[in-house]
Amino acid sequence: MHPRHWLVPAVSVAAASLTLGGLTSFGQTVLPDALVSFANSAGGWTILAFGLVWLTRARPPLAAALGVVSFVLLVEGYRIVSGWRGYYYAEPFQDTFTIIGLFAGPVVGLSASLLRWGPGSWKPFAAAPVAAVLIGEGIYGVTVVAATTSPVYWVVQMLLGVALVVATVMAARPRVAPGVLGSLVTLGGAAAFVAFYSWVGQSGSTV
């Protein structure tokens, strides 16, 4: 692959991710209460990473790598700006979300690429990981942390996840089988996300 085919997308995603990650640090103080959770949510960073990779029009192998770049540098941007503001967040490249990004990044990147380039019958499956995060974290938000956060953003995030699934099902050809299976994968992923986040929360409370 000629360098221009991967270098420009890589630099663009890296720069945009650092910038947007830094802005999420400010977002916690400037966003309205109803939407402030966006600046401190896995769903928010997933939306940003997914969108940045999708905009590059990268093919799957490159998109997987860009997903890692985006997710990790979103975290680093947040860490750097938080440090400038006087708030310690984590050591460089050592936060929990950095580790999660190493595993989730390729999946998010591939999801973005396959939704653009994949066959129609694949689209519900390609959307499932991202939709599962949005729906799963939304459910977690309105149930587990409802006492300390506004439900508005969590409901919006769930609606975005559902809208993504519906849009990809409508685009699928044939529609029924991929739609049903993709929806089931999304629901299973959302349930797994809630279980994982609940486990992480319980583990953190015992430290």
N, C-alpha and C positions, 0 to 999 in steps of 0.2 A: 504494500500500500504506500503510495506516495505521501510524503510528510504533510503536504497541504490538505490531504483528505482527513487526517486525524489531528494535526497540530492546531489548526484554527478552532475546531470544535472543542478540543481539550482546553485550550487557553480561555476560550469564551466561557465554558462551563466552570472552570476553576475561578476565574475572576468574578463571575456572577454569583457563584456559590459563596465565596468569601464575603462579598458585599451584602448579599441577602441574609447570610448568617449573622453578620454584624448588625444589620437592621432589626433582626428579631430581638436582639438585646435591648434596643431602644423601644421596640414594640411593646414590651412589657410595661412601659411607663406611659406611652402615648396613645395606645389603642383604647377604645372605649371598653368598659367592663364587660360588655356582652361579647366582645371579640378578643379580649386579651389572651385567652387560652391558645389562640393560634400561634402566638410567639413562643410558646413553651409546650409544644405538642409534637408527638411523633407524626401525627397526620399532617400537621403544617409543614414540616420539613420534607415529608414524603411528597406532598403536592408540589413543593418547590423543586425537588430533585427530578421528579417525573416531568414537570413542565420544561425544565431546562434541557433535559435529554431529548424530549420530544421535539423541541424547537431546532435542535441541531440536524434533525433528519438522519441521524446515524443509523447504520445497519446494526444487526444484533451483536456481533462480537465487540465492536467499538462501543456500542450503547451500554453493554454490561460494564465495561471499564469506566465509562463516563459516569455511570450510576454510583460507583464507588467514589470517584473523585468528587462528585457533587455532594454526596451525603457526608463524607468525611470533612470536606472544607466548609460546609454549612456549620458543622459543629465547631470547627476551628475559628471561623469568622465570629461566631457567637462568643467563643472563649476569649478571643483577642479583644473585642470591643468591650466585653464585660470587665476584663482586666483594666482597660483604659479608664473605665468608669469607676474603678475602685472595688469591683466585686470579683473575688476569686472564684473561678469555676472549676478548673481542672488543670492538670499538667498537659503540655502539648501532646496531642495524639494518644491520650491515655484515658479519655472519658468513656463511660459505659456506652454512650451513643456512638462513639467512634468504632468500638468493637461491633456493635449492632450494624453500623453502616457498612462494614466490610462484608457482612453476609447479606444484608438487605439491599445494598446498593446495586449489585448485579441484577437482582430480581426486578427492582424498580426500573433500571435501565432497559432490561429486556422487555418489560411490560410496555414501556413507552415506544420502543422500536417496533415491536410486533403489532401494536395497535395501529401504527402508521403503515408498515410494510407487509404484515402477515396476511394470510388468507382470511376471508370473512368468517369462516367457521372457527378460526382460532381466537377471534377477538374477545368473546366472553371469558375465555381462559386467560388471555393476556391481561385483561382488566382485573381479574379476580384478586391478585395480591394487593394491588393498590386499593381497590374497593374494600377489601377485607380490613385493611388498616383503618380506613376512614370510618367504616361502620363499627368495627370492634372498639376503637378508641372512643367513638361517640357513645357507644353503650356504656363503656367504662366511665366516661365522664358524667353521664346523667344518673348513674347508679352509685358508683363508689366514691367519687369526689364531688358529688352534687352539693354538699354542704359548704364547700369552699370555692366553688367556681360557678359562673353563670351557665345555665343550660343552653343558652342561645347558640353559642358557637358549636357545642357538641351536636345539637340538632342539625345545624347547617352542615356540619361535616358528614353526618350520617346521610343527609339528603344528597350531598355530592356523591357519596359512595353508591347510593341507590341509583342516582341518575347515570353514573358511569356504567353500571351494569345494564340498565335498561337500554342505553344508547348502543352499547356493543351487541346486545341481543337483537335489537332491531336491525343492526347492520349485518348480522350473521346470515350466511346462506350455506346450507339450510338453517332454519331459525330455531326449530323446536329442540332438537337434541342438544346442540351446543349451548342453547340458552338455558335449558334445565340443568345440564351438568355444570356449566359455568356459574350459575346461581348457587348450586349446592356447594361448589368449591369455595365461593365467596363466603357463604354462611359458615362453612366449616372453618375457614381461615379467620373469620371474625370471632368465632367462639374460642379458637386457639389463642387469638390475640388477647381477649379478655382474661383467659386463664393465665397466660404468661404475665400480663401486667399485674394481675392480682397476686401472683406468686412473687413477683419482684417487689411489690409493695409490702407484702408480709415479711419477706426476707430482710428488706431495708429497715422495717420497724423493730427487728430483733437485734440489730447491730448496736 
